[in-house]
Amino acid sequence: MEPTESTFRDIVEISPFPVYVCTGEDAIVSVANSATLKAWGKDRSVIGKPFTEALPEMSDQPFLGLIKKVYKTGEPYYTSNDRADFLIDGVIQTFYFKFTYQPMRNAAGEIYGVACFATDVTELERAKQAVEESEMTLYNLVRQAPVGICIIRAEDLMIEVVNDSYLELVGKKRQDLENRTIWAAIPEAADLYAPIMNEVINTGTSFVAKEAEVLLIRNNKPEILFIDFVYEPVRHFDGSINAIMVIAIDVTDQVTARRNIEDVEERGRLAIEAAEIGTFDLDILTQITVTSDRFNAIFGFDKPVPRRKLLDTLHPEDRIIHTHAHEEADKTGILFYEVRIIHPDESIHWIRTQGKTYYDSDNTPVRMLGTVLDITEFKRLQQQKDDFISVASHELKTPMTSLKASIQILDKLIKTNGSSEKITAFIEKANISLTKMQHLIESLLNVSKITAGQLALNKTYFKAGDMITESCDHVRMAGEHEIIVSGDTDIDIYADRSKIEQVIVNLVNNAVKYAPDSRTIIINIVRRTKTVKISVQDFGEGIAYDKIPHLFERYYRVDSTGVQYSGLGLGLYISAEIVERHGGKIGVNSEAGKGSTFWFTVPISN
């Protein structure tokens, strides 16, 4: 059986998609299925009415014009998503349709109407608009973000979006980055970071960098920046990676500031270590003390110990000093004291402690930070200096008293007996006292010159043997010691003769002074490749091992037997300085009970 018109109408009616037919030049709505009426928000009363009467709200929309155009030209019209506004329940509502207008022809081929086949794509269009709005929102957020953001297409690494913050970070203009690949725009970073970005695209795993040191050409100048950044893969709805989002923050200022602080802290730490200062942090409320390694070592320990054990090291006679210092610190917030401590090995050491108290919001002392310095050597030198002043006063007083007495006697003799033979004897005594005072003052002046760096040298060539013989005449003339000069006596040396004579005299005088029972003193001259070694050997009691390291220190005087020797303790110190100024070395070989050999070297030539 052939299909009838009724069959076709039934097919149209049951179609889930809007289908309607407008006939004649007035575009009479002659057919409209249920889907159409539902879309229009109308009932079947619109069928048989002209399009403009059926849908008056569409008078200012293009659809009637499109229908009439197809009716007149016979050319179909296609669209993918045209907007249509319908009056539904008294409210204009917007929909989107994908539809086709087809001309309807009779048996004679004449156009008698236009058929419309439509698909409601409103939800799809709204979803698309939502996506576009989201993209636009994201785009605006990216542009306004305070951090650098750059979105790069994964397939070809073209830059799709870049904000001003990113442009400022890389030091480039927008035209330098847009419509270019990322590594064409920033080639200086390609070698290091292109492989990383490729890995992110291939694996889908983000890459995060903290304080990365990056060389960038910013405003045509190379600069080193420190940047926190992330390469974040952006996935399509099907899970594929279609873009890489780069988020970057310039942290150069923070890194530089932190490193400056670290440098200051490191310099402070090195300064403390170089000064061998110990540090402590005392919790006043709990009395728990945190100490540095140097602090522990100063107190004679190889690890931290409780504060009680530290207090136990205080010398019994000095504990009152510690107590008074802390009482004063309670008032002023400043701690300072110098005391003796006793190490576990029973040795006594001096320490200087300084500290500052810190308070809480209620002005309660809660913490003390401070330092400890081992001043044992300083105290020893200070004592030596005090001893030297005492000795120097005594040494100068003796010849001055003798000189004064000689002058007083001479004055009386001259007044009573101007031709007395005693006058010559007292003049000789006065001269001896003056000479002794002169030697003492010269030693002090030499020390001052050495300290001020003004010990000048006047170098010449001279024979070592002749110089030694002449400088020892005063000992030979005394007749109490035998001076034996051996070795290469004819060798010439290049030095300041008067200064080297002073060294010889000091060494020989020491041999006479500290080895009075050793009648023989041997002076030996040995030629080396570039230097001459001169040694002065005695056969006295020798020097104790623990005193040898201090022999050439200023003011140091050996007194191993309890005998108080005269002198200022400057001879060996001055001798050492003279030899070192010549570029030579000085030393001693000695053993208690077996005598001593002092030696020094000087260059053969300039």
C-alpha positions as CSV (number, residue, x, y, z in Angstrom):
1,M,0.0,0.0,0.0
2,E,1.4,3.4,-1.0
3,P,1.9,6.0,1.8
4,T,-0.8,8.6,1.9
5,E,-0.7,12.3,3.0
6,S,-2.1,11.2,6.3
7,T,0.9,8.9,6.8
8,F,3.4,11.7,6.1
9,R,1.5,14.0,8.6
10,D,1.7,11.2,11.2
11,I,5.5,10.9,10.6
12,V,5.9,14.7,11.0
13,E,3.8,14.7,14.2
14,I,5.7,12.0,16.0
15,S,9.1,13.5,15.1
16,P,11.0,14.6,18.3
17,F,12.4,17.5,16.4
18,P,10.5,20.7,15.4
19,V,9.0,20.5,11.9
20,Y,6.6,23.1,10.5
21,V,5.5,24.3,7.0
22,C,4.6,27.8,5.9
23,T,2.6,28.1,2.7
24,G,1.8,31.0,0.3
25,E,3.2,34.4,0.2
26,D,1.7,35.2,3.6
27,A,3.6,32.3,5.2
28,I,0.6,30.6,6.6
29,V,1.6,28.1,9.3
30,S,-0.2,25.1,7.7
31,V,1.8,22.3,9.6
32,A,3.4,22.4,13.0
33,N,4.1,19.3,15.0
34,S,4.0,19.0,18.7
35,A,7.8,19.5,19.0
36,T,7.4,22.8,17.2
37,L,4.4,24.0,19.3
38,K,6.4,23.1,22.5
39,A,9.4,25.1,21.3
40,W,7.3,28.1,20.4
41,G,5.3,27.9,23.6
42,K,2.0,27.9,21.7
43,D,-1.0,25.6,21.1
44,R,-2.6,24.3,17.9
45,S,-4.6,27.5,17.5
46,V,-1.6,29.0,15.7
47,I,-2.1,26.5,12.8
48,G,-3.7,28.3,9.8
49,K,-2.5,31.7,10.9
50,P,0.2,33.8,9.2
51,F,3.7,33.4,10.7
52,T,3.5,37.0,12.0
53,E,0.2,36.4,13.8
54,A,1.3,33.0,15.2
55,L,4.5,34.4,16.5
56,P,4.2,38.2,16.9
57,E,7.3,38.4,19.2
58,M,9.4,37.4,16.2
59,S,8.4,40.4,14.0
60,D,11.8,42.0,14.6
61,Q,13.7,38.7,14.1
62,P,15.0,37.5,10.8
63,F,13.0,34.3,10.4
64,L,10.1,35.5,8.4
65,G,12.5,37.2,6.0
66,L,14.4,34.0,5.6
67,I,11.2,32.0,4.9
68,K,10.1,34.5,2.2
69,K,13.5,34.5,0.6
70,V,13.5,30.7,0.3
71,Y,9.9,30.9,-1.0
72,K,10.8,33.4,-3.7
73,T,14.3,32.0,-4.7
74,G,13.8,28.3,-4.1
75,E,17.3,28.2,-2.5
76,P,17.4,26.3,0.8
77,Y,18.8,28.0,3.9
78,Y,21.0,26.3,6.5
79,T,22.2,27.4,9.9
80,S,24.0,25.7,12.8
81,N,22.9,27.8,15.8
82,D,20.6,30.7,15.2
83,R,19.1,32.6,18.1
84,A,15.3,32.7,18.5
85,D,13.5,34.6,21.2
86,F,10.0,33.2,22.0
87,L,7.3,34.6,24.3
88,I,6.6,31.7,26.7
89,D,4.3,32.1,29.6
90,G,4.4,35.9,29.2
91,V,8.3,35.9,29.3
92,I,10.6,36.3,26.4
93,Q,13.0,33.4,26.4
94,T,16.1,32.8,24.3
95,F,16.7,29.5,22.4
96,Y,19.2,28.3,19.8
97,F,18.4,26.1,16.9
98,K,20.2,24.3,14.1
99,F,17.7,24.3,11.2
100,T,17.1,24.0,7.5
101,Y,14.5,25.9,5.3
102,Q,13.6,23.8,2.3
103,P,11.3,25.0,-0.6
104,M,8.1,22.8,-1.1
105,R,7.1,22.2,-4.8
106,N,3.9,20.8,-6.3
107,A,3.6,18.4,-9.2
108,A,4.2,21.2,-11.6
109,G,7.4,22.2,-9.8
110,E,6.0,25.3,-8.5
111,I,6.9,26.5,-5.0
112,Y,3.9,26.5,-2.7
113,G,5.5,26.6,0.6
114,V,8.7,26.3,2.9
115,A,9.4,23.4,5.2
116,C,11.5,24.0,8.4
117,F,13.4,21.1,10.0
118,A,15.0,22.2,13.3
119,T,17.1,20.8,16.2
120,D,17.1,22.5,19.6
121,V,20.8,23.2,20.4
122,T,20.1,25.6,23.2
123,E,21.8,23.6,25.9
124,L,24.9,23.0,23.7
125,E,25.1,26.7,22.9
126,R,24.8,27.7,26.5
127,A,27.5,25.2,27.4
128,K,29.7,26.7,24.7
129,Q,29.0,30.2,26.0
130,A,29.7,29.1,29.5
131,V,33.0,27.7,28.4
132,E,33.8,30.9,26.5
133,E,32.8,32.9,29.5
134,S,35.0,30.7,31.7
135,E,37.9,31.1,29.3
136,M,37.4,34.8,29.2
137,T,37.2,34.9,33.0
138,L,40.4,32.8,33.2
139,Y,42.0,35.0,30.6
140,N,41.2,38.1,32.6
141,L,42.4,36.5,35.8
142,V,45.6,35.5,34.1
143,R,46.1,39.1,32.8
144,Q,45.4,40.6,36.2
145,A,47.3,38.0,38.3
146,P,50.2,39.5,40.4
147,V,52.3,36.5,39.4
148,G,53.8,35.7,36.0
149,I,51.6,33.4,34.0
150,C,52.2,32.1,30.5
151,I,50.1,29.5,28.7
152,I,51.9,27.5,26.0
153,R,50.2,25.2,23.5
154,A,51.6,21.7,23.9
155,E,51.6,20.6,20.3
156,D,54.0,23.3,19.0
157,L,55.0,25.3,22.1
158,M,53.3,28.5,20.8
159,I,52.5,31.1,23.4
160,E,48.7,31.5,23.7
161,V,48.4,33.7,26.7
162,V,50.9,35.8,28.6
163,N,50.2,38.4,31.3
164,D,52.0,41.6,32.1
165,S,53.6,40.2,35.3
166,Y,55.3,37.5,33.2
167,L,56.4,40.1,30.6
168,E,57.9,42.1,33.4
169,L,59.7,39.1,34.9
170,V,61.3,38.1,31.6
171,G,62.0,41.8,30.7
172,K,60.3,41.6,27.3
173,K,57.5,43.4,25.4
174,R,54.2,41.7,24.5
175,Q,55.0,41.6,20.8
176,D,58.2,39.7,21.6
177,L,56.2,36.8,23.0
178,E,52.8,36.7,21.4
179,N,52.5,34.4,18.3
180,R,56.0,33.0,19.0
181,T,57.2,29.7,20.4
182,I,58.4,30.0,24.0
183,W,62.0,29.1,23.2
184,A,62.1,31.5,20.2
185,A,60.9,34.2,22.6
186,I,63.2,33.3,25.5
187,P,66.2,31.4,23.9
188,E,68.6,32.0,26.8
189,A,66.6,29.6,29.0
190,A,66.1,26.9,26.3
191,D,69.2,24.7,27.0
192,L,68.3,24.1,30.6
193,Y,64.5,24.2,30.6
194,A,63.3,23.0,27.2
195,P,64.0,19.3,28.1
196,I,62.1,19.8,31.4
197,M,59.0,21.2,29.6
198,N,59.1,18.4,27.1
199,E,59.2,15.9,30.0
200,V,56.1,17.5,31.5
201,I,54.3,17.3,28.2
202,N,55.3,13.6,27.7
203,T,54.6,12.4,31.3
204,G,51.9,14.8,32.5
205,T,53.8,15.3,35.7
206,S,54.2,18.9,37.0
207,F,57.6,20.4,37.5
208,V,58.2,22.7,40.5
209,A,61.4,24.8,41.0
210,K,62.2,26.8,44.2
211,E,64.7,29.7,43.9
212,A,65.9,28.5,40.6
213,E,68.9,30.6,39.4
214,V,68.1,31.7,35.8
215,L,70.0,33.8,33.4
216,L,67.6,36.1,31.4
217,I,68.2,38.8,28.8
218,R,66.0,41.5,30.4
219,N,65.6,44.7,28.5
220,N,68.6,43.7,26.4
221,K,70.8,43.1,29.4
222,P,71.8,39.8,30.9
223,E,70.6,39.4,34.5
224,I,70.7,36.6,37.1
225,L,67.3,36.1,38.7
226,F,66.1,33.7,41.3
227,I,62.6,32.4,40.4
228,D,60.0,30.1,42.0
229,F,58.1,28.5,39.1
230,V,55.9,25.6,38.1
231,Y,55.2,23.9,34.7
232,E,51.6,22.7,35.1
233,P,50.1,20.4,32.4
234,V,46.6,21.5,31.3
235,R,44.5,18.6,30.1
236,H,41.7,18.4,27.5
237,F,38.4,16.8,28.4
238,D,39.7,13.5,26.9
239,G,42.7,13.6,29.2
240,S,45.2,14.6,26.6
241,I,47.6,17.5,27.4
242,N,46.9,20.4,25.2
243,A,48.8,23.2,27.0
244,I,51.4,24.0,29.7
245,M,50.7,26.7,32.2
246,V,53.9,28.4,33.5
247,I,53.4,30.2,36.8
248,A,56.5,32.2,37.9
249,I,57.4,34.5,40.8
250,D,60.5,36.6,41.0
251,V,62.1,36.0,44.5
252,T,65.5,37.6,43.7
253,D,65.1,40.3,46.4
254,Q,64.1,37.7,49.0
255,V,67.0,35.4,48.1
256,T,69.5,38.2,48.0
257,A,68.3,39.6,51.4
258,R,68.4,36.1,53.0
259,R,71.9,35.4,51.6
260,N,73.1,38.8,52.9
261,I,71.8,37.9,56.3
262,E,73.4,34.5,56.0
263,D,76.6,36.1,54.9
264,V,76.5,38.4,57.9
265,E,75.8,35.5,60.2
266,E,78.5,33.4,58.6
267,R,81.0,36.3,59.0
268,G,79.9,36.7,62.6
269,R,80.3,33.0,63.2
270,L,83.8,33.0,61.5
271,A,84.8,36.1,63.5
272,I,83.7,34.4,66.7
273,E,85.6,31.2,65.8
274,A,88.7,33.1,64.7
275,A,88.6,35.0,68.0
276,E,88.2,31.6,69.8
277,I,85.1,33.0,71.6
278,G,82.7,30.7,73.3
279,T,79.0,31.5,73.2
280,F,76.1,30.6,75.6
281,D,72.4,31.0,75.8
282,L,71.0,30.8,79.3
283,D,67.3,30.2,80.0
284,I,67.0,32.2,83.2
285,L,63.7,30.5,84.2
286,T,64.9,26.9,83.8
287,Q,68.6,27.6,84.3
288,I,69.3,25.4,81.2
289,T,72.3,26.6,79.3
290,V,73.0,26.0,75.6
291,T,76.7,26.3,74.8
292,S,79.0,26.3,71.7
293,D,81.8,23.8,71.2
294,R,84.4,26.5,71.9
295,F,82.6,27.4,75.2
296,N,82.8,23.8,76.3
297,A,86.5,23.6,75.4
298,I,87.3,26.7,77.3
299,F,85.9,25.1,80.5
300,G,87.9,21.9,79.7
301,F,85.0,19.7,78.4
302,D,84.5,18.0,75.1
303,K,80.7,18.1,75.3
304,P,77.9,20.2,76.9
305,V,77.6,19.8,80.6
306,P,74.9,21.0,83.1
307,R,75.3,24.6,84.4
308,R,75.9,23.2,87.9
309,K,79.0,21.4,86.7
310,L,80.2,24.6,85.0
311,L,79.8,26.5,88.3
312,D,81.8,23.8,90.0
313,T,84.9,24.7,87.9
314,L,85.1,28.2,89.4
315,H,88.2,28.8,91.6
316,P,87.0,28.9,95.2
317,E,88.6,32.3,95.7
318,D,86.8,33.8,92.7
319,R,83.3,32.5,93.3
320,I,82.3,35.7,95.1
321,I,83.3,37.6,92.0
322,H,80.9,35.5,89.9
323,T,78.1,36.0,92.5
324,H,78.5,39.8,92.6
325,A,78.6,40.0,88.8
326,H,75.3,38.2,88.5
327,E,73.8,40.4,91.2
328,E,74.8,43.4,89.2
329,A,73.4,41.9,86.0
330,D,70.1,41.5,87.8
331,K,70.0,45.3,88.2
332,T,71.6,46.5,84.9
333,G,71.0,43.6,82.5
334,I,74.7,43.5,81.7
335,L,77.1,40.8,82.9
336,F,80.9,41.1,83.0
337,Y,83.5,39.4,85.1
338,E,87.0,37.8,85.0
339,V,87.6,34.7,87.1
340,R,89.9,31.7,87.3
341,I,88.5,28.2,86.6
342,I,89.9,24.8,87.3
343,H,89.9,22.3,84.4
344,P,89.3,18.6,85.0
345,D,93.1,18.1,84.7
346,E,93.6,20.5,87.6
347,S,95.1,23.3,85.4
348,I,94.1,26.8,86.2
349,H,92.8,29.2,83.5
350,W,91.5,32.7,83.3
351,I,88.1,33.5,81.6
352,R,86.3,36.7,80.7
353,T,82.5,36.4,80.6
354,Q,80.2,39.0,79.1
355,G,76.4,38.8,78.7
356,K,73.2,40.7,78.1
357,T,69.8,40.0,79.7
358,Y,66.6,39.9,77.7
359,Y,63.1,40.5,79.2
360,D,59.5,39.5,78.4
361,S,56.5,41.9,78.0
362,D,56.2,42.0,81.8
363,N,59.8,43.1,82.2
364,T,60.8,39.7,83.7
365,P,64.3,38.5,82.8
366,V,63.9,35.3,80.8
367,R,67.1,34.9,78.8
368,M,70.8,35.8,78.7
369,L,73.0,35.6,75.7
370,G,76.8,36.0,76.1
371,T,80.3,35.1,75.3
372,V,83.3,33.5,77.1
373,L,86.9,34.2,76.2
374,D,90.0,32.3,77.5
375,I,92.3,35.2,78.7
376,T,94.9,32.9,80.4
377,E,97.6,34.0,77.9
378,F,96.6,37.7,78.3
379,K,96.8,37.4,82.0
380,R,100.2,35.8,81.8
381,L,101.5,38.5,79.5
382,Q,100.0,41.2,81.8
383,Q,101.8,39.6,84.7
384,Q,105.0,39.6,82.7
385,K,104.5,43.3,82.0
386,D,103.9,44.1,85.6
387,D,107.0,42.1,86.6
388,F,109.0,43.9,83.9
389,I,108.0,47.3,85.2
390,S,109.0,46.2,88.7
391,V,112.3,44.8,87.4
392,A,113.0,47.9,85.2
393,S,112.4,50.2,88.1
394,H,114.8,48.1,90.2
395,E,117.4,47.9,87.4
396,L,117.3,51.6,86.8
397,K,117.3,52.5,90.5
398,T,120.5,50.6,91.3
399,P,122.9,52.5,88.9
400,M,121.1,55.7,89.6
401,T,121.7,55.3,93.3
402,S,125.3,54.4,92.7
403,L,125.7,57.3,90.3
404,K,124.2,59.8,92.8
405,A,126.4,58.6,95.6
406,S,129.5,58.8,93.4
407,I,128.7,62.4,92.4
408,Q,128.1,63.4,96.0
409,I,131.4,61.9,97.1
410,L,133.2,63.6,94.1
411,D,131.6,66.9,95.1
412,K,133.0,66.6,98.6
413,L,136.4,65.5,97.4
414,I,136.7,68.3,94.9
415,K,135.8,70.9,97.6
416,T,138.2,69.4,100.3
417,N,141.0,68.0,98.2
418,G,140.9,68.8,94.5
419,S,143.9,66.7,93.7
420,S,142.8,63.5,95.5
421,E,143.5,60.2,93.6
422,K,140.1,59.0,94.8
423,I,138.4,61.4,92.3
424,T,139.5,59.2,89.3
425,A,138.1,56.0,91.0
426,F,134.7,57.6,91.7
427,I,134.6,59.0,88.1
428,E,135.1,55.4,86.8
429,K,132.3,54.2,89.1
430,A,130.0,56.9,87.8
431,N,130.9,56.0,84.2
432,I,130.1,52.3,84.9
433,S,126.7,53.3,86.3
434,L,126.0,55.6,83.4
435,T,127.0,52.8,80.9
436,K,124.7,50.4,82.6
437,M,121.8,52.9,82.5
438,Q,122.6,53.6,78.8
439,H,122.4,49.8,78.0
440,L,119.0,49.6,79.8
441,I,117.6,52.6,78.0
442,E,118.9,51.4,74.6
443,S,117.1,48.1,75.2
444,L,113.8,49.9,75.9
445,L,114.4,52.1,72.8
446,N,115.0,49.1,70.6
447,V,111.7,47.5,71.8
448,S,109.9,50.8,71.0
449,K,111.4,50.8,67.5
450,I,110.5,47.1,66.9
451,T,106.9,47.8,68.1
452,A,106.6,50.8,65.8
453,G,108.2,48.9,62.8
454,Q,111.2,51.4,62.8
455,L,114.1,49.0,63.3
456,A,116.1,50.0,60.2
457,L,119.0,47.8,58.9
458,N,122.2,49.1,57.4
459,K,123.6,46.0,55.6
460,T,127.3,45.6,54.5
461,Y,129.7,42.7,53.8
462,F,132.0,41.8,56.8
463,K,133.8,38.7,58.1
464,A,131.9,36.8,60.6
465,G,135.0,35.8,62.7
466,D,136.3,39.3,63.1
467,M,132.8,40.6,64.1
468,I,132.5,37.8,66.8
469,T,136.0,38.4,68.2
470,E,135.5,42.1,68.6
471,S,132.0,41.8,70.2
472,C,133.4,39.3,72.8
473,D,136.3,41.4,74.0
474,H,134.5,42.6,77.1
475,V,134.1,38.9,78.3
476,R,137.7,38.1,77.6
477,M,138.9,41.2,79.4
478,A,136.9,40.1,82.5
479,G,139.1,37.0,82.5
480,E,136.5,34.7,84.0
481,H,135.4,32.9,80.8
482,E,137.2,31.4,77.8
483,I,135.7,32.2,74.4
484,I,136.4,29.6,71.7
485,V,135.5,30.7,68.1
486,S,135.4,27.8,65.6
487,G,134.2,26.9,62.1
488,D,134.3,29.1,59.0
489,T,135.6,32.2,60.6
490,D,136.7,33.8,57.3
491,I,133.3,33.7,55.7
492,D,131.7,37.0,54.6
493,I,128.1,37.6,55.5
494,Y,125.7,40.4,54.3
495,A,124.0,42.0,57.3
496,D,123.8,45.0,59.7
497,R,127.1,44.5,61.6
498,S,126.1,46.5,64.7
499,K,122.8,44.7,65.0
500,I,124.4,41.2,64.6
501,E,127.0,42.2,67.2
502,Q,124.1,43.0,69.5
503,V,122.7,39.5,69.0
504,I,126.1,37.9,69.7
505,V,126.6,40.1,72.8
506,N,123.1,39.1,74.1
507,L,123.7,35.4,73.6
508,V,127.2,35.5,75.2
509,N,126.0,37.6,78.1
510,N,123.1,35.1,78.7
511,A,125.7,32.3,78.7
512,V,127.8,34.2,81.3
513,K,124.7,35.1,83.4
514,Y,122.8,31.8,83.4
515,A,125.8,29.5,83.3
516,P,128.3,31.2,85.7
517,D,130.0,27.9,86.5
518,S,130.6,27.0,82.8
519,R,134.0,28.5,82.2
520,T,134.0,27.7,78.4
521,I,131.7,29.3,75.8
522,I,132.0,27.9,72.3
523,I,130.9,30.1,69.3
524,N,130.7,28.0,66.1
525,I,130.3,29.3,62.5
526,V,128.9,26.9,59.9
527,R,128.5,27.8,56.2
528,R,125.3,26.6,54.4
529,T,124.1,27.0,50.8
530,K,122.6,30.5,51.2
531,T,123.0,31.2,54.9
532,V,125.5,31.1,57.8
533,K,124.6,29.5,61.1
534,I,126.2,30.9,64.2
535,S,125.7,29.1,67.5
536,V,126.7,30.0,71.1
537,Q,127.1,27.0,73.4
538,D,127.5,26.9,77.2
539,F,127.8,24.0,79.6
540,G,125.6,25.2,82.4
541,E,122.4,23.9,84.0
542,G,120.4,24.2,80.8
543,I,116.8,25.3,80.4
544,A,113.7,23.4,81.5
545,Y,111.6,22.1,78.5
546,D,108.4,23.9,79.4
547,K,110.2,27.3,79.4
548,I,111.8,27.0,76.0
549,P,108.7,28.1,74.0
550,H,108.6,31.4,75.9
551,L,112.3,32.4,75.7
552,F,112.0,34.8,72.8
553,E,108.9,36.6,74.2
554,R,109.0,40.2,75.3
555,Y,109.8,40.6,79.1
556,Y,110.3,36.9,79.6
557,R,113.1,36.1,82.1
558,V,114.3,32.6,82.9
559,D,114.5,31.9,86.7
560,S,114.6,28.2,87.0
561,T,116.8,28.1,90.1
562,G,115.0,30.8,92.1
563,V,117.9,33.2,91.7
564,Q,116.9,36.7,90.8
565,Y,119.0,37.7,87.8
566,S,119.4,41.3,86.7
567,G,118.1,42.5,83.3
568,L,114.8,43.4,81.7
569,G,114.1,40.2,79.9
570,L,114.4,41.9,76.5
571,G,117.7,40.6,75.1
572,L,116.4,37.5,73.4
573,Y,113.2,39.2,72.2
574,I,115.3,42.0,70.5
575,S,117.7,39.4,69.1
576,A,114.9,37.4,67.6
577,E,113.5,40.5,66.0
578,I,116.9,41.5,64.5
579,V,117.4,38.0,63.1
580,E,113.9,37.8,61.6
581,R,114.3,41.3,60.0
582,H,117.4,39.9,58.3
583,G,115.3,37.0,56.9
584,G,117.0,34.4,59.2
585,K,115.8,32.1,62.0
586,I,116.7,31.8,65.7
587,G,116.3,29.0,68.1
588,V,117.7,27.0,71.0
589,N,118.6,23.4,71.8
590,S,118.7,22.8,75.5
591,E,118.2,20.1,78.1
592,A,118.1,20.7,81.9
593,G,121.5,19.9,83.4
594,K,123.3,19.6,80.1
595,G,123.8,23.1,78.9
596,S,122.3,25.2,76.1
597,T,123.1,26.1,72.5
598,F,121.5,29.2,71.1
599,W,121.7,29.6,67.3
600,F,120.7,31.9,64.5
601,T,121.1,32.1,60.7
602,V,121.7,35.1,58.5
603,P,122.0,35.3,54.6
604,I,125.5,35.1,53.0
605,S,124.5,37.6,50.3
606,N,121.8,40.1,49.4
